[in-house]
Amino acid sequence: MVPLAAFFTVSPSSLESVASVPKAWLGSAGGCEIKGNISINTGERIYHVPGQEHYWETKISPQYGERWFCSEAEARAAGWRRAKR
């Protein structure tokens, strides 16, 4: 287990190492924040935007066809619908 303090301690030298980490490791695809999730129960393709009820708990698993979108228009054009909550 990692102490919480490790996540909140920042020094100038640590910022340099973060800059070299691949963006995929940081949680989104190149700054795109819309999560394209596939329902386990129905197979329906649903996208979540920041601020929606289940946004932060939604995990993206690219190996199952889930992905990130940079705009709602992009998600809709790819055949995904907006989450209801």
Order of alpha helices (4+ residues) and beta strands (2+ residues): alpha-alpha-beta-beta-beta-alpha-beta
